[in-house]
Amino acid sequence: MRSEELKEQIDKYISIESVFTEKDRAQVYQKIQRNNKPNKKIRLLPAFTILLLISFGAISFSLMNHESPRVTMEEKKKTPVIKEEFTLSNEENNAYQLFLKDLNEVHLKDLSPISIAKLYVKAEIDQQYDAVYALYTDRKEHIQWTKEEDRAIPEEDRGTKETLIKKFKNIGTGTFIQTSDDQGYISFQGPDGELGFQMIKDDDGIWNVAFQPIQ
């Protein structure tokens, strides 16, 4: 404020008397105080704006924290569950499908002992129990039970699909070791160590599965 303006303001509150009284002093002081008092309207706007920004930031942060777990759960739900399967080669599968129709061993004559063992495992997994029995050796000295007795075996004693796959999933990469003209075994890695799967060659020259191949 310029000195002229200040003088005019002071003159308004100074009495006409030549003496500068205490009343004059008080009025001048009050005027100065009013002029120096901050404008509330001007100060309220920035404060309100800051409050809005802080509130918006807090809400955004809260939403972000709640979004993450939900997205994670949705991603988990979409994650496919991969189930193990026991697979056959094209040649093995063709022979398997033909064998299921008539149980004739002629469909097996070109298969290796390991492939025939895989067909046996596949038939067990598919619960094709007539095919399972037909893949056992028919050498009389090695037969241990009849087909009727085999059909009477309880389901729970045969093993589930999961346990069979776990036990025999590596048989296809095993090694066949022939121990005599008509006997041998497949050495392969089982779930708890090396296993041997017994095979017997029948009179027709086709390798079949021994009763109780793993003992």
C-alpha positions, 0 to 999 in steps of 0.5 A, a space after each residue: 500500500 502506498 503512503 498516500 493511501 495509508 494516510 487516507 486510511 489513517 485519517 478516517 480513524 483519527 479524531 478531529 482532535 490534534 492529539 493521537 488518542 488510544 482510540 485512534 491507535 486501536 482503530 488503526 490497529 484493527 484496520 491493519 489486522 483486517 487488511 492482513 487477514 488471509 482470504 478464506 475463500 482463496 485458501 479453501 479452494 486449494 485445500 478442497 482440491 488437494 482433499 479430492 486428489 487424496 481421496 481419489 488416490 486412496 480409492 484407486 489404490 484400494 481398487 487396485 489391491 482388490 482387483 489383483 486377487 480377483 484376476 489371479 483367481 480367474 487366471 487359476 480357473 482358466 489354467 487347464 488341468 493336464 491329465 496323463 494318458 497312456 498312448 500307443 503308436 499308430 501301428 499299436 493302436 491299429 492292432 489294438 482296435 482290430 484285436 478288441 473286435 475279435 480277440 484274434 492274435 493274428 493282429 499281434 503277429 508283427 508286434 514286438 514284446 514291448 508293443 504287446 505289453 503296451 496293448 495289455 496295459 491299455 486294455 487294463 486302463 480301458 477296462 477291456 477285461 476280455 482283451 486283457 485275459 486274451 493277451 495272457 499266455 495260453 501255454 498250459 503250464 503257465 496258465 494260473 486261472 480261467 477266463 471265468 475266474 478272471 471276470 470274477 476279479 473285483 474292480 477295486 483289485 484291478 487298479 484305477 486308470 491313474 495308478 496303472 498309468 503311473 506304474 506303466 507309463 515308462 514301459 514303452 521305453 523299456 528294454 526287452 531281455 530274452 532269457 530263453 527261447 520262450 521267455 523274457 522280460 521288459 526292464 523299465 523304470 517304475 514309480 519306485 524303481 526298476 521293474 520287470 514285466 514277464 513275457 512268454 512266447 506261445 506255440 504260435 510264435 507270438 509273445 504274450 503276457 505272463 500271468 502276474 507279469 510283475 511279482 
